[in-house]
Amino acid sequence: MTAAAEIAQESLLWTHEVLGLRAVADPAGSVRLTGDGQAWDSLVPAVEIVLTGHGRTWSGERFIDTAVGNRLVLRGHDTAEDGEWRHTTIRLADPETGLAADLVLSTVPGSGFLRSRVRLVNEGDIPLHLESVSVLTLGGIVDRAAGLAGLTLHWADNDWLAECRWRQAPFRDQVVPLNRAAHGHEGRGCFERYSQGSWSTGRHLPVAALGDGGEGAWLWQIESSAGWRYETGEREGSAYVALFGPDDAHHQWRQRLAPGQEFTTVPAVLVRARSSGLDGAFGELTAYRRRIRRDHLDHRSLPVIYNDYMNTLMGDPTTEKLLPLIEAAGAAGAEVFVIDAGWYDDDAQGWWDAVGAWEPAGRRFPGGIQEVLDAIRRHGMTPGLWLEPEVVGVRSPLARTLPDEAFFHRGGVRVTEHGRHHLDLRHSAARAHLDRVVDRIVGEWGVGYLKLDYNINIGPGTENGTESAGAGLLGHHRAHLDWLASLLDRHPDLVLENCGSGGLRMDYAQLAVAQLQSTSDQQDPWRYPPIAASAATAVTPEQAAVWAYPQPHFDLDEIAFTMTTALLGRVHLSGFLDRMDDAQSALVRTGVDVYKRIRPEIGGALPFWPLGLPSWDDNWLAHGLRTDSAAYLALWRREPASGTEAMADTLTQTIRIRHDTDAPQHAEVLYPTDSGATATWDTATGQLTVSLPRPNTAVLVRLGATCGESAG
């Protein structure tokens, strides 16, 4: 019997025409999610669950083939509309334990994404103990007749100062053929990536893809600040993907469900591009991210931000140091001025392990911090401040005055990490303390922007009573997201920047609420381009805060280089702008002016990478944004790292760029215009040729049917 004929015998529950997916049930009531024409035995149960006492049917590193998952049977399904969204709930149950599992599949008709989450309810008579729950499973990704040799894995390593480093490998390099027929069993391993501790992206991004060797790609994202894992492997000659939130093996997450209790997983999303590869898949994911986040004016207005920290005051602000920077930032075109770390530091021993009260330091601001905030407003900017709300330093009085239960504990001991304790925002005293802090800073001082940092990895979480550490971390993070939303409810004009030592908590649980994301703490302007160019894989361009830190000792090429790095995201200026000469200041101001001209298009643009996703040491890098009327392309030419690479370095790069119109295209150098860079479009070949005559230079090019207004 053919696979198509086999599937045809099953009951059709749900379809997604754009993705080519169906949910089907066999005569016994077992449900699978499948593409067209895939054999039933290559598929994976729609929900995979490990309960203590009910493990897997085939032991190994995989979290599929679970006993409960194989027992789940269909109880019914229904569909509900919510605005443009359509939600289909497939109701399953385990007859042995009484565990009910509702798989909720959400999409917008005509879109190329599928969002999923699972709700579990213990309808039995005894407590159950969850150890892992899948959010979304998909088998039969490649028809077994086509084989797996053409599949390519794409994943992103992430680290402090080195975020968004995409890697790829043939699927068969990671999941080798084992000759299943000779052994009678599937393999025990898989390709997996997962988070560790409270930095959700401290090791990898929760985003990955499978390319089909042509122009097709499956791409997924898990939305969790408190533990996630994905795996992909081989099953009956085809590929599968399984997405999870936290689990016991990797995150010390266990959830007890007493009779009548319920639990809902974190969400995950799957997108598919059939004809435009990873660029198309990330375009679909970008559009999805815009749908799920909280709407805010900041996503459309994109004000230019100056922050005093990076390569400038470095956590040592005073009135004397800030006032000339405020004047220079306003003259450069900044619209928000953020006083970063140190404004609260009145401690001779240093502030790192004494934070928590968030009161201004008198010795830093002899006339009061309001003098500085007023100066920011006088220069036409919104004042902003840095906070690290979830921590309290071990020397802070709050470490003694807040209830002990307001902090993270494990084994009955308060957790300490790098001189800090960690608040548990499920506790009313912890939340009330932070509400008072923010309402004072925003409501009384008139601050309109908060950079919320998170500089410790607290480990697996907190044990509140009998709960597991991982369950405590998930509980805290859900309370944290609720607290962030409540701030925006009370202060609707407030802008929140999410930061975790740069990009170490860069996930769409956070970014569905916070308006911006710090992409890195990277201080080397030559190392920043691969991070900035890849940032749109992790966050929408209009939420991606990228540093531009021109300095008075930079030559004009260096200033244009660091400015260009930020122009297709959210410009975060820094640097001693007050010490620049006229030519340097003019080049900074011109970059800001160019950004202000193109920013109305950034919030609806889709990213693309005509040279592929950049590698860390690439000499030439390119990142583009495509709008309805034009394409914007940032290109960097970096100094080669070795003699061999230097011999291969070229001053010209020819790039093929897809365009969706027959109208004549024109290439225009937007910034900088006087560096000797050139850009030429060949309509016949669909190629853009860019020349950067010197290493360590960069350029922003516009490609459109008509030339835009020239930037000076």
N, C-alpha and C positions, 0 to 999 in steps of 0.2 A: 504494500500500500504506500502511495506517495505521501510526503509530509503534508501537502495541501489537502489530500483526501482525508488524512488522519485528523487534521485540525477541523475540517468541515463537519466531522461527526460531533464536535463539541458544541456547547451552547455559547453563543456570543453574548457577552454582557456589556461591552463598552468598546468604542473605537476612537482612535485619534487619526484622522485621515492625513494630516500634514506629517506627523511622525511615522505613519504606517504601523501603528500599534493597535493591538486588540487585547482585551481581557476575555478569556474563555474558561469555561468550566467543563470538566469531563463528566461522564454519566454518574460517577461516584460523588461529584460535588467539589472536587479539587480544582482550584483556580490558578491560572498562570497568566502572566503578561508576556505577549509574544509579538514579533513582527510577522509579516505575511509569509506563509509557506514554510514554517519551521516545524520540525518533528517534535512531538510532545516530550519525548525523553530528553531532549536537549534543553528544555525549559526549567525554570526554577519556581518553587512555590511562591505565590504572590506575597506572602508574609513569612519570614523565617524568624523563629523565636526559640531562644534557649531558656528553659526554666531549670532551676536547681532540681535535680531528680529526673529531668527529661532533657537529655543532651542531644547529641547528633547521632544520625544513623551511620555515619562514616567519619571516623575521628581524624583530625588533622588540624591544619592552620585555617581552614575555611570556616566561615560561619553560616554556610548554607547546609542543605541536607539535614535539617533539624527534625527531631522527632515530632515536635508540636507542629512545625510547618507542614510536614507531610500528612498530619492528621486533620488539619483545618478543612472544614467543609462549608459550602455555601449555604447561607441562610436567606439571602435576598440581596437586592441592590436597588438603589434609587438615585435620581438626579435632581439637583436643586439649582436654581439660578440666583446669583447675587450680583446685581449690576451686570457688568460685562463678563463676569466669571461664571463658569459652569462647574459644579462640584458633583462628582459621581462617587457614591459610597458603596463599596462592596462589603457586605456583612458576612463574616466568617466566624466559625466557632470550633473549638476543640471538644469533642464529645467526652473525652476522658477526664479532663481537668475542669471543664466548665469555663475556660477562658474564651471570651469573645474578642474578636479582632476586627475592627472596621478600617478598611483601607480606603482613604479618601484621596481621589485623583482629581486634581483641579487644573483647569486650563481656561484660556480665552479662545472661543471658536475662531479658527483661521490662523492662530499663532503656531509657532514651532516649538513650544515648550510643554512640559508636563510637570506639575508640582505634586508632591505626595507627602502624606504623613499617615501615621497609624495610631488609632485610639484603641486601647486595651481596657477591658472591664472583667474583673473576676466575678463571674456569675455562679461559681461553685460554692462549696461549703467549707473549704479550708484555705488558709493563706497560701499564696503562690509567690515565688521568688524569681523575679526576672534577672537574667544575666546578659542578654542581648536581644535586641529587636531590630529587624530591618526596617528601613524607611521606604525603600524602593528596590525591587529586584527585576532584572530583565535578562532572560536567556535567549538563545538562538539569534545572537546578534549577527552572525555570519552563517549562511547556509553551509552545512557540512560539506556539500559537494564543491563549494568554492574554496574551502580550506581556510586556514588561519595564517598562512604565510604572508598574505598581503596586509595584515593588520599592523598598525603602529600605535604604540603607547605614548601618550604625552602626559607629563606630570610636572609639578613645580616644586622645587626645593625653596625654602624660605628661612632666612636667618637674619639676625641683627646686622644691619649695614649691607645686607646682600639679599634683598627681597626679590621675589618673583623671578627666580632663575629656572626657566623652563628647560626641560630635558626630554629627549625622545629616544625610543629604542624599538626595534621590531618586536612585536608581541612574542614571537617565538624565541627571542633572546631571554625573555623573562619567564615564559611559560613554555617549557620545552616539550616536544612530543614524547610520550611515554609508551606508545603502543598499547592502548587500552585493551585491545582484543586479546593480547597475550596474557593479560593479568586479570581480566574480568572485573576491574574496578577503575574508578576515576583516580586521578592523582590526589594527594593530600594537601598540596600547597597551592599558592595563588600569588599574584602580585598585589600587594597591599600597601597603603599609606595611612597613617593615623596621627592624631595629635597627642601631645603629652603635657599634662598639667593644665594650668590656667591660661597659658599663651596658646590660643587656638591655632595660630599660624606660626608658632615658634620653630617648627621643623619643615612643614610643607603647607601649601595652600590646600583648602578643601575642595579643589577643582581639578579635574583631570579629563582626559579624552581618549577615545579610540578612533583612529583614522582608518579608513578602509583601503588605503593605498591609492585611491583616486581622489575624487573631489568630495567624498562623503565623510562625515564625522559625527560621532556621538560625544556629547560633552555633558558633564554633570557637576553639580555644586551641592554641598551639604551646608546647612545654615545653623551652625552651633558654635557657641563660645565656650562650651563645657564638655568637649569630647566628641570626636567624630572618627569614622574609619570608613574606607571603601576598599573593596577587593574586586579583582577581575581574574578570570581564569578560564579553563577549558572544561566543558561538560558535553559529553557525547559528540565530540568532534566539532562543537561550536563554542562561541565565546559567551560568557555571561558577565554581568556587573551586579554587585550588591552594595547598597549604601546603608550606613548605620550612623546613629548617634553614638553616645558613650556606651561602653560595655565593661564587663567585669575584668576580662583578661588584660585590657589595655588602659583602662581608666579607673579601676576599682569602683565601678558603678554596678550596684545591685539595688533593685527596687522591690520592696515587699508590697504585695497587693492583698489586703485582707478581703474577705467576701464583701462585694459591693464597691470596692475601691477601683479607681481607674487611673490610667497613665496615658499621656499622649506624647509621641516622639517629637523630636525636632523635625523641621521640614527639609526636604531635598528636592532638587529639580533636575530634569533631564531634558536636553535640547538636542536637535538633530539638524544638520545641514546636509542636503543631498548633492549639491552641485558647487558649493563654494568653499569647501574645506573648513579649516579651523577659523578662518576669517568670518565665514558665514555663521559658524556655530557661536563664536563669541559675539557676533552681532545680535543673534537671537537671545543670548544670555544677557547682553546689555539691555535690550528692550525689556526683558523679564525683570531685571533688577529695578528698572525704573517703575515698573508696575507695583512692586511689593513694598516699596519704601514709603515712609510717611511723607506726604507732600509738604513742600516748604518753598517759600519765595527764593531762598538761597540757591536752590537747584536751577533757577532761571536767571537770577541777577548776577551770580558769580563775582562778588566783589573781590578786588585785589587785596591781599592780606600781607601786612608786614609783621614779622615776628622777630623780637630782639635777640633770640637765642643763638641761632646757628652761625658759628664762626664769628660771632659778634660779642655779646655780653656774656654768653655761656653761663647763665644762672647767677649773674652778679649785677642786677639792675639797681640803679639809684636815680634820684631826681636829676642830679647833675649829668649823669650819662644819658638819661632818656630824653631830656628836652631837645638837644640838638638832633637826635635820631628821629624824634617825632616830627620836627620841622622838615627834615630832609625826606622822610617817608611821605609826608603829605605832598611835598613838591614833586616827588617821583610819580604820584598818582595813586598811592595806596588809599584804600577806603576803610580798612580795618587795621588797627594797631594793637598787637598782642604783647603784653608784658609776660614773658615766659617765667621759668622757674626762678625762685630766689626772692620774690617780692615780700615774702612773709618771714624772711630769715633775720632774726634778731638774736641769734644764739652764737656765742663765741666759739662753741665747739662744732659749729656747722649745722646745716639744716636737715641733712638726709634722714637721720633717725629721730628727728624731733617734729616732723610734720604732723598735721592733723587739725589744728585749730583754724588755720587759714585766716589769720589776722595780719594786717600790714605791719612791716617792721619799721618802727619809729626812726631808727638810726639811718635807714635807707631813704626815708621820705620825711625830712625834717618839717616840711610844711604839710604833711599828710599825703596819703596816696591820692586824695581827691584833687590835689593840685595837678598831678600828672594826668589823671583821667580827664580833667577839664581841658588841659592843654591838647590832648588828643582830639577832643570834640571841637576845639577852636580851629584846628587844622583840617576839619571836615571829615574826620574819621570816627568810626565806632570803636570804643575801647574794649579790649579783651584781656582776659587773665588766664593763666595756667593753673590747673588744679590736678591733684592726684587723689580723687575722693575715696577710693576703696581702701586706702592704707592709713595707718596711724603709726608714727615712729615709736620705737620702744622707749624713748626718753620724753615723749609727749605726755603732758598731764592727762590727756584723754585716755591714754593707755591704762590709767588707774581709775579715772572717774566714770568712764562708760562701763556698763555691766559686763562681766566676764563673758556672758552668753552672747554678747554682740560681736564677738570675734570668732575666727576660725579656730577649731580645735581638732586634734587627732589623738586618739588614745587618752583622752581626758586632759591633754596638755595644750595650752595655747600655742598656735603655730607662729614661728618667727622665721622670717626670710629676709636676708640682707638688711637687717636692722629695722624691719617693719613687721607689724601685725596686720592682719587682714580683716576688714569688717564683713559681717554677714548681714546683707541688706534685707533679709527676712525678719530681722529683729527690729522692733519698733524704735528702740533707742538709737540704733545706728542710722536708720532712715531719718528720724527726727533731727539728729545732729546735722546730717548733710542737707536736709531741707532748710534748716536755719542758715547754714553757710551760704547756699546758693541764693536764697531769698534776700539775704543781706547784700551780697555782691551784685546781684542783678536788680533787685527791687529797690534797694537803698542807694547803691553806688552808681547805678545806671550802666553797668557793664552789659554789653550785648553779644559777647562772644566768649565761649569757654573752651579752652583746649584741655580735654580730659585725658590725662596720661595714665599709664599702667606699667610700672617698671619692675615688677617682680613676677616670677612664676611660682605660685604658692604650692605647686604640686597637685596631688589628686583631688584635693578639696577639703571638706570639713565634715566631721561626724557629729551630728546633732542628735543626741540620744542613741538610738539603735540604727540610725540611717548609715549607709555606706558613705565613704568620702566622696565618691563620684556623684552620688545622688545629692549630697550636700552642695557640691559645686554647681550642678545643674539648677538646684533650687535657688542658690544665690544669684546665678546669672539671670534667671527668669525674673527675680525680684529687681535686679539691677536694671534690666531693660524696662520694667514697669516704672521704676523710679525715673529713668531718663525721659520716658514718655510723659510722666506727670510734670516734669520741669517744663516741657514744651507746651503742655496744656495750660500751665499757670503763666508762662512767659512765652507767648506764641511767636514773638520776634527774635527770640534767643537762637543763636547758632551754636551747635555743639560739634567740636572736632574730636573724633575718636583717634586715640594714639596709644600704642603699646610698645614703648621703646622704639618708636617708628611703626613698622608694619607687622608687629608680632601678635596682634589680635584683630586681624583684617578679615572679618567674616560678615556675612549678611544677616546674622542675628543682630550684630551691632549696627550695621549700616542700613538696615531697614528703619532705624530710628535716628541715628546721628547723621548730620548733613555732610560731613567731610571725614576723610580718612588720611592720616599722616602716612605717607608711603615709605619713609625711611628716615633714619638718623645719619645717613651717609654724609660725611663732611668733605669728601674729595670730589670736586666737580667733574673730574675725568671718570670716576667710577659710577656716577649717578645715572648716566644715560641708559644703560640696560635696565635699571630699575624703573625709571620714568617711562621708557618705551614699552615695558611689559605691564605697567600698572593697570592698564585697562583690561587685562585678563582677570584682575582681582576685584576691580571696583569701577563704577562708571566714570568716564573722564571728568565729569563735572563734580565728582566727589573726591578726586585724586589730588591731594595736596602735595605739591612738588616744590622743593626748595630751589630758589634762585638766589645765590648769595654772592653778588659782585662785590669786589673789594677795591679800595684805592690803589693797591699795589698790582692789580690785574692790568694787563694791556687790553686793548679794545677787542681782540679776538677772544680772550678769556671771558670778558664780560658778556659778549654776544653768545658764547658757548653756554654759560650757566643760565642766561636768560632764556635761550631757545629751549633748554631742557624742560622748562616749566610751561611753555606756551600752549600746549594741547591738554593741559589739566587745570588745576587750580593754582595760580601763582602765589607762592609763599616767599615774598621778598625777605631778605635779611642782608647783613653787611653794613659796613660803616659808610653809608651813603653820604653822611655829612662831611666826609673828608675827601670827596672826589673832586677832580677838576671839572671844568665845564664840558669837555668832550666826553668824559666818562659818564657824567650825570645825564647828558643828552642821550647817550646810547641806552641807558637804563630807562629813561622816560619814553624813548621811542618804542622799546620793547613792551612797556606797559600799555602804550597807546595802541599798538598792534593787537595786543591781547584784548583790549576793550572793544576793538572793532570786530573781532571774530567771535567773542564769547557768546553773543546771542545764538550762534549756531552750535556751540559745543554741547548744550544740553539735549539736543536731538540727534547728534551725530553718532555714527557707528565706527568702531575701530577696525583698522586693518594693518597688516605688516607685510609690505611688498618684498622684503628681503627675508621673510620668515621671522619667527619669534627670536629675539636676539640672544646670543650667548654672552657670557660674562666678559670675554676677552675679544669680542668682535671689533675689528677696526672701523668698519662701516655699520651703522645701525639706522633703521628707518621705522618710523611709526606714523600712521596716518589716521585721520578722521574723515569719514565720508558723510556729506550732508546731501540734501535734495538737489542743491545747485552747484556744489563744488566739492573738491577734496583738498584737505590740508595735510601737508607732509613735513614732518621734522626729520632732518638727516644730520647725523654726526659722523665726522671722520676723526678717529682718535689716533694718537701716536702708536705705531706698532710696538708690541711688547718685546720683540726679539729681532735679531738680525735677519732670520729667515722670513719673518712676517714683513719686515721693512722692505725686503726685496720685492715682495708681492704687493705692497701698498700702491694704490693708484689714487690720482687726484680726481678721477671721474667715475661715476657710478651710473649705469643704465638700468632702469627699473621698469618692468612691465606692470601697468596699473589698469585694472578693469574700470571701465566707465560705461554708464548705462544710457548714453545719449549719442546720437549721430551728429549733433551740433559740433562745430569746430571747437577744439579745446586750446586754451592758452595757459602757459606756465608763467608764473610771476613770483619772483623772490620778494617775500614780504619783510623778512628780517634776517640778518642785517642787510642793508641794501648797498653798502659801500665797502664790502670785504673782498670783492673780486669773485664772489660766488655767482654762478650762472645756472639757469634751468631752461631746458628746451624740450618741447613736446613734439613727438612725431606721430601725427594722426594715423598715418598708414600702418605703422607697426604697433601703435598703442604703447609707446615707450617714452619714459621721461628720462632725460639725461641731465644729471646734476654734476657740476664741477665745484669742488672745494679745493682751492689751490694750495692750502697749507694744512698739515696735520693739526689736530686739536682745534678744529673749527666746526661750526654747525650753522644750519640755515633752516628757515621755515619757508615753504613754498606753497603757493595756492595754485590749484589746477581747476579751471572752470571754463564755461563757455564764453565768458567775458572776463576781462581783467578787472580786479577790484581796484579800489582807490590805492594809489601807491603810498607806501610808508616811507617817511624820510629817513 
